[in-house]
């Protein structure tokens, strides 16, 4: 550790960070970006904000900024290793050292940050909150809009914006010699980290200026705050906290704790920042062939077998899915069920004899392989039903507990993957299913919520136990993929309730919703690339034999700029209807290699839940752009601006639907004029 921090400039082509020192001696970020003004260090914030028992919270109380302990951390040195900078800060009073670990990515305007705490003192320290990133000196709340994404079951990724000043009131100059304590705050809740909201947010400068977009990569609780300081705006990003999530850790002398990582992308507007964040997500995730190949997955659940698979029902569906062009076939829930009520009896994950009397589940899996597809199965690994033999076979410490009582939620117990018996049980399960049966795809679901967590031996509070389990679960997933590198894992939690950056860096696919209505899915499909890159965002397409041709094309077309999760009773369709399905999948196979490195944009803005027209674009660097346009009402024609192609000579080509007369697209210099004849209707347009 060497040098001085005052005036230090660090970063690379896409992003620079400049540091200064305030009058109290605390180092602060005074500039973020490749240009822009350097803010006064007094208007910025200390680089780490944290609270601990006995240390006071500072003037701002529960706002987690201006904390007493954070204000005492002084610069002790820094080091650079590759694309990473580590700043060492020290508090002489407690002996606590905070290492601020920053990472940049060549060519990307994205900063990743986390904080590692080390107790170098002689006494234990109970930490109640610690920031992963604090940034002050942003423009005034008067000129900023704040964006958040509601994320509810069957209604995921619903972004909305409002003036930041509406939440952070202007209390007047020199009010009690303090800045406003008002803050715009958002928190995650329970063991579904994206239940209620995505672990994301954004600020945009009104009038088309700059944008700051962030994600908190926590598999458990999280919190972000926006407020006012010295007539500017601050941003504080945290993992779980004591106040919001009952999270605390005791740092004995020599003990460490590292926060969850966060990422902050900057750009000239929301779309540009989201493009940078999409590239960042690709850079930090676990590499896998699935991200490049983008195979079509058929899943038997949605609006089809609905958790009631049998040999008799599956064989014709497998044959039809293969004829349609599916490349994976996943048997969803119910394959292990030998009685009428499996919900509270799961945990052994052995195949039903009653459902598959003619050779068992292995015969079904063989049928899938014979038809040229990779077989998949659904699992809910973290739960054990109260009636399952596993509930008594594993030690009590292998389950979530509080005050010595095993927790039960909806007739189920929750495994704690930190316990070796829990992990060994799941390893045996996966080794049997993947290693023994040859399954190449696992859909891993999670349908209960444990709030606020568990208190195992060594846990100080339930939120700490929940975070520990979340990290252990992801470590287990990584171990599974180490043993079976070709295995494809889909992440699901009642749809998109676990759509967080930490899990998406390990799993290959993300279920975006359980929404069953094809007319309500478009705003989810159009906004899903805010939560996951297009090659990871699984969008249901469930055509049915009773659908009109237009509705078949509508439900298929809505998934073409993501990952198609095909379902529906294809085995009951006419030859004409099957041709519509095959044509849509043929179109997808033409464009999917582009989607693997495309960047999303929203020419009509992020969609509202009830919008009549919606649009999602994908821009391929050095290649074409694609535009999905949905019509759920309104007039039959719309002009869609495409800013990055404005003034260019562009060819607009309708790729879907293939039927003549189903729609048209004409380039008009600044955008494309689309016409969709019926309601509902959808067009996929290639702009080249």
N, C-alpha and C positions, 0 to 999 in steps of 0.2 A: 504494500500500500504506500503510494507516494503522491507528492504533488499538492496542489491547492485546488479548491473547487471554485473559488470566485473567478468568474470569467471563463471557466472550462466549457468548451464546445465539443460535443461528442455526437456521433451518428454516421450516416452515410448518405448516398445520393437521394434516397427517398425522404429522409427525415433527419433533422438535427435537433439536439437538445442543448440548451445553454443554461448554465447554473450561475447563481449569484448568492450572496450572503447578506441576510438582513442585519439590522443594527443589534439584534439580540444574539447574533452569532450563529443562527440556524441556516443551513444551506437550503436553497429553494430553486425550483425551475422557473426561469425568467423568460424563456423563449422555447417554443415547440413548433418545428416546421423548418423548411429550408429558407424561409424569409420571414418577414414580419418584424414588428418592433419588439425591443427588449423591455419588459415591464419592470417597474420599480420592485425590488425585492420585498418591500414592505407591503405591496399589494398581493404578493404571492403568498403561499402557505408553506409551513415546514414540510419536508418531504415525507415524513411519517407522522401519522396521528394515531395515538394509542391510549387506552385507558387501562388502569390496573388498580386493584384494591389498595387503598391507603395512599394513593397518589393524587387523588382529585381528578376531576374531569375537565377543568378549565372553565372559562366564562360561558362557553356555549352549551354546556350540559349535554343532553343526548344527541346533539348534532354531530359529534365525533370530529369536530374541527376546533382548532385553537386549544387542544388538550394540553394539560399541564406537563405531562411526561413528554409529549411530542415537542413541546417548546424547549425542553431541556436537552434534547439530543444535539450534540455538537459534532462537527466534521472531524474524522480521525484518519482519513485517507481514502484513496480509491485505486482501483486496478482495472485494466482492460484486457480481455481475453477474447480474441476473435470479434464476433458481433455483439459481445456483452460487456457492459460496464457495471461494476459493483462499487457502490459508495458505502463506506463504513462510518456509522454515526454512533456516538457513545454518550451515555448519561452517567456522570460521575457519582450521582447520589445513590442510584440503585445498582450500578455496575452493569446495567443492561446495554448490550450492543445490538444495533439494528443494521443489517446489511440490505441495502436497496439494490436489487438485482434487475437491471434493465437490459433488454435485448432489442436490437433493431434488425431489419430484414432488407437486404440490398434491393434498392429500387422500389420499395414499398413504404408509403407514409404511415407506418404502423409501429407503435411502441408497445412492447410487452413488459409488464412489471410485476414483481412480487417482492415480499419482504421476509427476510429470515431473522428471527430474534434469537439471541444467545445470551443467557444469563451468566455474565462474568462476575456477578456479585457473590456475596457470602450468604445471602438470605434468599429463600424462595420468593417468587413473584407470581401473583395470580393475575393473568392478563384477561381483560374483559372484551377488548376490541383492538384490532390493529388493521390499519389500512393497507391495501395492496398498491394503491396509487392515489396521490393527492396532487391536484393541479389548480393553481389560482391564476389570476390575471387574465382570465378570458373576458370577452366584451361584456358590457353592461347587460343586466337582465332586460333592460328596455328594448334591446334590439335582437333578442334571442327567442326562438321557439324551442320548446322541449318536446321530444318525441318519446313515447312509450308504447309497448306492444302488449295489449291484453291477450292472455293465452288461457282459454278455458276449454274444458272438454267439449268437443264437437264445434268449437268456435276459436280455433287457434290463430295466432299471428295477426291480431287485429290492431294495427298501428293507428295512433291518433296523435295530433299535435295541438299545442296551445301556447300562448305567450308565457314565457317564464315569469314575467312580471305579475301575472295573475296569481301566482302562488307565493312569490317572494315580494312582499309588499315594500314599497318605498316609504320608509319611516321618517325621512327627512334628514337633512344634514346635521351632524353633530348631536344626534339623539343619544343622550347619556354617554357620549364619547365612545359609542360602540356601533358596529355594523348591525344590521338586522339579524335577529335569530331565526327568522322565517326561513324555511328550507323546503325544497321539493324533494321528497324522499320516497323511495320504492324499495320493498323488501320481498325476498322469496319466502316460502313457507313450507314446512313439513318435508317429508322425504321425496316428494315430487318437486324438484328444484324449479320447474317452470310452470307450476300450477298457479294461475292467476296472472302472471306476467312472464314474458321472456326475461332472462337475466341479461338484459341489454338496455340501451337508451341512446339518445342522440340530442345534440344541440345543433341548430342551424341558424345562421345569421340571416335575418330577414332581408329580402331583396335579392336572393340568389347568391349570397356570399359563401363564407366558409362553413364547413360542417365538422363536428366532432362526434364520432360514433364509437361506442364501447360495448364490450361484453365481459362479464364476470364468469370465469371458468370454474364454477363450483358445482360439485355433485350434490350439494346440500344447500345450506342457507347462504344468503347474500344480501347486500344492501348497497344502494347508491344514493348520494345526496348532492343536491345543487343548492347554492346559496349565494349571498352577496358579501363581498369584502372590498373595501376601498373603491366602491363604485364599479367594481368588476364582478365577474362570476367565478365561483370556485366549483370544482368537481371532486368528490371523494368517493372512491370505490373500495368496498369492503367485502370480505367473505362473511361468515356468520358472526354475530355479536351476542353479547350477554343480554342486552336489552330486547333484541328482536327474536333471538333463537335459543336462549338459554345455553349459550356457548361460553365456556371459560376453560382455560388451561393453566395448570400450575407449572411454572418453570423452576425446577430445583436448580441449585448452582451447577453450571455446566450443561444444563438442558437447553434444547433448541425447539423452535416451532417455525414453520414456514407457511405463509399465507397462500391462498389460492391465487393463481395467476390471473391477470386481467390484460386486456388488449384495448388500445385506443387507436383508432384510425382517423386521419384527418383528410379532408379533400375539399374540392370546390363544389359543394353541394352534397346532398344525401346520397345520391346515386354513386358519385365518385368515391365517397368514403366507404360505401357498401362494397364497391368493387375491390377496393384495397383490402377490406376485411375478408372478403371471399378468398382473395389470393393468400392472405395470411392463414386462413383456416386450412387451405391446402398445404401450406408450407409446414405447419406444425403437427398435422395428423399422422397417424401410423400409415406408411405406404401399403398399398394393397392393389392387386390386379383389377379388382372390381371397380375401382375408381376410374379406370381407363376403358374397360370393356362395356360396362353398363348393361348387363344382360336383363332381359325382360323376365319378371317374376310373376307367376300366377299363384295366388293365394286363395284357398277354397272358402274363406270365411265370409267376407263382406257381402251382404245381401244374397248369399248363396247357401252354404251349408251351416253357417252361423254356429260353429262349435259342435256339430253333430255328424262327424265323418264316419262312414262305413265303407267296406269294400264295394258294396253294391252301388253306393252313390259316387264313389271316387273313380272307379274304372272308366266310366264314360266321360267323366269330367277331365281325367288325365288325357285321354285320347283326344278330346276336343281342344284342350289347351295346347297340345303338341301340334295339332293341325293349324291352330291359329298362329303359331310361331313363338310360343313361350319357351324360355330356355331354362328356367328354374320352376319347380312346382313345390309349394309349401303346404303341407297339411297343417292346418291351424289347430286350435284348441279342441279337446275332446278325445283325442286318439288314445288316451290312457284310461278312459272312463269305462268301468264295467257296471256301474249302477246309474241311477237317474240323477244323482246329486253329487257331482265331482268337486264343486267349489271348495268345500271344507275338507276334502279328502286327498288333495294333491300332495306330492312330495316324493313319491317313489319313482315316478316317471317310467313305469313299465307299461308296455302296450296292452290294450284291451284284447281279451280273447273273444268276447261277445261281438265286438264291432268288426273284427277281421277273422272270421272263422275258417277261411280257406287259405291257410298259409301264414296268417298273422300279418303284422305290420311290415315284415320283411318282403312279403309278396307285393304289397302296395308299393314299397320303395323300389322293388325290382321293376314293376310296371312303369314307373316314372323313368327309370334309366333306360328301359327298352324303347321308350318313345323319344329318346334322345335328350332328356332333360335331367337336371341335377335335383335330387330329392332334398326337401327341407322339412323341418318339424318346428312346431311352436313349443316353447318352454316358458315357465314363470319361475326362474331358478331360486329367487330369494325367499319364496313363501313356502310354508308347510302347513297343510290343513290340520285343524285340531283333531280330526279323526284319522289322520295318517299315522301308520306305524313309525314313521320317521320322527314324529313329535316326541315319542318316548325313547327311541333308539339313540338319539343324539343327546349329549350332556346339556343340562339347563343353560350353561354358559355360552352355548352355541347360538342362542336366540337373544333377540332384543328383550331387555328387562329394565325395570325401575324399582328401586327399593326391594330388590330380591324377588319381585313378581314378574313372571314371564308375560310379555305383552300379547294381547290378542286383538286383532282388528278384522271384523267381518268374517269371523270363523277361521282366521288364519294367524299363524305365528310368522315372525320375520327372522330369517337367519342373519347372524352377525358374521360377515365374511372375514373378520379379523381372527376368528377362532379356528384353529386348524381342523377341528372335526367338521365344521360347516363347509370349509373349503374342500376337504377331502371328499365329502359327500357329493358335492357338485362336480368335482373332477372325475369321480367314478361314473357319474351320470353322463357327462359329456364323452368320456372315453368309450362308454358303451354305445352311445348313440352315433357319435361321429367315427370313432375308431373301429367299432365293431359292426355297426349297421351300414356304414358308408354314407351317412347324411352329410351333405355339403353346404347346408344353409340352416341357420338357427334364427328363429324369430324369438327374441327374449323380451317378454312382457313383464309388466309390474303394475298390479291393479289395486293395491292398497296404499294408504297413506299413514305413516307413523309420525306423529307430531307430539313433542319436539325431537324425540330420538331415543337413545338408550344409554344406560349407565352400567357399563361393564366394569370389572375390576381395573382400576387405573384411570377411569373417566371421572372428571370432576363435575361434569354437567352433561345432560342428555344431548345438547347440540354438538358437543365435542365428540360424543360417541357416534352420532349420526355422520359427522364429517369423516371420522375415522373409518366407519363402515363404507362410506362412499368411495374413499380412496382405495380401500381393500377390494371392493367390487371391481373397480377399474383395473387394479393389479391382477385380479383373477382373470378378467377378460383378456388382458394382454398375455397372460400365461397360456390360456386356451389357444390364442392365435399363434403363439410361439410353437406350440405342439402341432397345430394344424394350420399352417400358413395359407392354405387355399380355401379354408372355411370362410363363408360370408356370414356376418352377424348383423342382424337388423335390430336396432334399438327401438323399443316401444314401451310406453307406460300409459295405457288407456289412450293411445294415440300419441299426442305430442306433449305429455306432461313431464317428460324428462329430456327435453330438447336443449340441453346445455352444452357449452363448448368443451367441457372436460370429457363428457361421454362421447361426443361426436369426433373427438380426436382419436378414439380407439375403435368405435363401431363403424362399419362400412356404410350402413343405411340407417335412415331415421324415418320412422312412421310419422307422418304429419298430422293425421287425424283419424278418428273413428267415425267421422261424418258419413251418414248413409244416404243423404239426399244429394243427387247430382246437381241440383239447382243451387244448393247452398255451399258446395265445395269450391266453386271458382275463387272467392276471395281468399280462401286458405291456400289454394294452389298458387295463386298469383303472389302471395306474400311469403310463401314458404322459403324462397331463397334468401330472405333476411335472416333466417335461423340456421340454414344449412346450404352448402353449395348444391347446385342443381343435380349433380351426379349422386348426391346422398339423400336428397329429399324424396321419399316415396309417396306418390300421389295415387290414390285409388282411381281405377277406371273399371266400372262394373256394369257393362252393357247387359241387357236382359232381352230375352226373346219377345217379351210383350212391349218393348220400347219401339217407338217410331224410328225410322232411319235417322231423323234429325237428332233425336235424343241419344241414339247410339253414337253418332258422330260427336255429339256434345260431350258426353262423358269420357270418350276416348281422347278427344282433342285437348281436354283440360290437363292431361298428364304428359303431354308430349315435350314440354320443356323442363321436365324433372325426371324422376325414375318411375316408370310405369309399374304399378302394382295392379295387375289384371285380375279380375274376378268376374262373377256372373255365370249364369247357367248356359255356357257356350254349347253344352251337349244337347240343348233343346232348340238351338237356333236353326233357321233355314240356311240353305246354301248362300242365298243373297246376304243375309245378316252376317254370316261368317266371313264373307268376302269383305264387308265393311271393316270388320275387326282386323283381318289380315292386312288390308291396305293401310290402316293406321299404324300397325306395327312395322310394316315395310318402310313407311315414312320415318318412323322413329329410328330404325336401323341406319337410315341414310344420314341423319343429323346427330346421332348420339356421340360420335367421336368429337364433334365440335363442342357439345355441352360439357365435356370433361374439362375444358379450360375456358369456358365462356363466363362473362361477368354480367350480372343482372342489372336491369334498369327498368324504371316505371314511367313511361311517357305520359300517363294520365295521373301520376302520383300514386302512392300506395292506396289500395282499394278500400272503400268503406263496405261494411257488411251488406248493405242494401243497394249498392250501386247497380245501375242498369247496365252500364258498359264498364268493362275492366280490361286492363292490358298489362302484360308482362313481356319485357324484352330481354334478349340475351345477345350480348355483343362479344364476338369472337375476335380477340386481338389478331390483326393481320388477315382477317377472314370476313365472312358475311355476318349479318345480324339476323336474329329471328324475333318474331313478334307473334304472341298469342293474344287474340282479342276475343273476349266473350261478350255476347249480347243476351241480357236477361229481361230486356224491356226497352222502351223508348223507340225513337225513330230508327229506321233501318240503315242509316249511313252515318259515319263519323269520321272526322279528320283527326289523325293521331300524330302529334309532332314527334320527330326523332332528331333530337338536337345534334347528336354527334355525326349525323349524315347530312345535316342541312347544307344546301348549296351544292351537293354532289350529284353526279349523274348516277341514279340508282335504278336497278331493275327490281320490281316487286313481283314476287311469284307466290301464288297460293299453293301450299303443299298439302293442306288438309282443310276441309274434306276434299276428296278427289272428284266427287260428282260435279259435273258441269252444271253451272247455275246455282250452286250452293252459296256462292259469295264471290266478291271481287276485291282487288286491292290495286290502287293506282298511285304511283309516286307523284308528288306535286311540289317538289323542290325543297320544302321545309319539313315534309312529313308524308304520310301515306293516308289516302282516303280509302276507307274500307266500307264495304256494304255487305250486310248479313241479312238475308231475306226473311228468316223466320226467327221465332222466339220459342225455345232457347236456340242460340246458334253460336258457333265458334269458328274462327279462322286461325290457321297457322301460316304466317307469311315469312318468306325468306327475302331479305333485302341484301342485294349484292351489286 
